[in-house]
Amino acid sequence: MIQVEVIIDASESQLYDNPSISKFEVTADSQAIYALKYLSDMTKAVSGYATIDIEYSTDMPLKLGIHSAESELDFYLAPRIEGGD
């Protein structure tokens, strides 16, 4: 199993100064694990679209919203739940 950890620190000004990011909002600290294989498959539909929204929260499905002038498409990816036993 390949594991990737992405940490986004909302206090870093580079997130707000990046012209590729039109909006960045953090409402609470959160942590979740998603299967990279499925997330990679979802992002194949992204090329050529105007905006992409990514929403997630602790132990909640990730929502990947893809928007253009002609269409909108939402994908949902359930989080991996690690067994605690």
Kinemage of the C-alpha trace (Angstrom):
@kinemage 1
@onewidth
@group {chain A} dominant
@subgroup {mainchain}
@vectorlist {calphas} color= white
{ca met a 1} P 0.000 0.000 0.000
{ca ile a 2} L 1.269 3.455 -0.945
{ca gln a 3} L 0.580 6.160 1.572
{ca val a 4} L 0.836 9.875 0.884
{ca glu a 5} L 0.464 12.577 3.494
{ca val a 6} L -0.529 16.092 2.457
{ca ile a 7} L -0.446 18.824 5.062
{ca ile a 8} L -2.004 22.172 4.188
{ca asp a 9} L -1.135 24.923 6.608
{ca ala a 10} L -3.661 27.732 6.249
{ca ser a 11} L -1.272 30.147 7.919
{ca glu a 12} L 1.159 29.996 4.971
{ca ser a 13} L 0.697 33.108 2.844
{ca gln a 14} L 1.716 31.312 -0.371
{ca leu a 15} L -1.755 29.726 -0.458
{ca tyr a 16} L -3.401 33.117 -0.561
{ca asp a 17} L -0.902 34.671 -2.996
{ca asn a 18} L -1.122 31.845 -5.552
{ca pro a 19} L -3.048 32.994 -8.671
{ca ser a 20} L -4.156 29.393 -9.339
{ca ile a 21} L -6.109 29.331 -6.076
{ca ser a 22} L -9.139 31.619 -6.223
{ca lys a 23} L -10.493 30.744 -2.786
{ca phe a 24} L -9.037 28.923 0.186
{ca glu a 25} L -11.150 28.532 3.312
{ca val a 26} L -10.493 26.514 6.437
{ca thr a 27} L -13.312 26.294 8.961
{ca ala a 28} L -11.771 23.687 11.281
{ca asp a 29} L -8.775 21.404 11.608
{ca ser a 30} L -9.527 18.100 9.932
{ca gln a 31} L -7.874 14.844 9.068
{ca ala a 32} L -8.995 12.105 6.698
{ca ile a 33} L -7.593 9.189 4.709
{ca tyr a 34} L -8.696 8.584 1.104
{ca ala a 35} L -7.648 5.892 -1.367
{ca leu a 36} L -5.169 7.578 -3.715
{ca lys a 37} L -6.059 5.210 -6.571
{ca tyr a 38} L -9.685 6.369 -6.636
{ca leu a 39} L -8.766 10.023 -6.165
{ca ser a 40} L -6.377 9.742 -9.106
{ca asp a 41} L -9.147 8.253 -11.266
{ca met a 42} L -11.481 11.119 -10.314
{ca thr a 43} L -8.956 13.799 -11.276
{ca lys a 44} L -8.631 12.429 -14.831
{ca ala a 45} L -11.909 14.229 -15.616
{ca val a 46} L -10.465 17.582 -14.496
{ca ser a 47} L -8.455 18.749 -17.528
{ca gly a 48} L -10.007 21.636 -19.404
{ca tyr a 49} L -12.415 22.746 -16.678
{ca ala a 50} L -12.525 26.279 -15.327
{ca thr a 51} L -12.715 25.625 -11.582
{ca ile a 52} L -12.301 22.718 -9.224
{ca asp a 53} L -13.677 22.643 -5.676
{ca ile a 54} L -12.348 20.206 -3.107
{ca glu a 55} L -14.220 19.845 0.174
{ca tyr a 56} L -13.510 17.420 2.990
{ca ser a 57} L -13.828 17.001 6.714
{ca thr a 58} L -12.722 14.476 9.293
{ca asp a 59} L -14.190 11.051 8.488
{ca met a 60} L -16.512 12.497 5.840
{ca pro a 61} L -16.584 11.879 2.079
{ca leu a 62} L -14.365 14.093 -0.054
{ca lys a 63} L -16.292 16.120 -2.644
{ca leu a 64} L -14.529 17.000 -5.881
{ca gly a 65} L -16.593 19.529 -7.842
{ca ile a 66} L -15.610 20.266 -11.440
{ca his a 67} L -17.201 23.319 -13.071
{ca ser a 68} L -17.139 24.943 -16.500
{ca ala a 69} L -19.432 27.315 -18.354
{ca glu a 70} L -21.191 24.347 -19.965
{ca ser a 71} L -21.380 21.793 -17.173
{ca glu a 72} L -20.847 20.781 -13.561
{ca leu a 73} L -19.772 17.416 -12.261
{ca asp a 74} L -19.419 16.285 -8.642
{ca phe a 75} L -17.528 13.216 -7.452
{ca tyr a 76} L -17.679 11.840 -3.914
{ca leu a 77} L -15.042 9.608 -2.366
{ca ala a 78} L -15.679 7.849 0.932
{ca pro a 79} L -12.832 8.006 3.452
{ca arg a 80} L -10.868 4.938 4.435
{ca ile a 81} L -11.761 3.864 7.922
{ca glu a 82} L -8.831 2.207 9.635
{ca gly a 83} L -9.752 -0.625 12.019
{ca gly a 84} L -8.912 0.108 15.629
{ca asp a 85} L -9.141 -3.478 16.872
